[in-house]
């Protein structure tokens, strides 16, 4: 094993980088908080009403876009 020391150094470096990524945590909570509006037809989550209008025009062209007041909290 001529590369034994290099292999060990690479393994230690990879472990440090993995620990750094793990300490950052998951972004799922922040993502869920950002998705405020759900399409009533297909239940896809969208961040705002303007994107819901675009989604309706593209994916549900025959249906009427619900009013913005339906999505206010």
VENQUIGI-V808632 format. One record per run of one state. SS is the DSSP state (alpha for helix, beta for strand, coil for the rest). FROM is the first residue (numbers start at 1). TO is the last residue. Records with the same first field share a line. If there is no record, write none. Layout:
BEGIN
SS: FROM-TO + FROM-TO
END
This chain:
BEGIN
coil: 1-3 + 25-27 + 35-36 + 39-44 + 47-48 + 60-67 + 72-73
alpha: 4-24 + 28-34 + 49-59 + 68-71
beta: 37-38 + 45-46
END
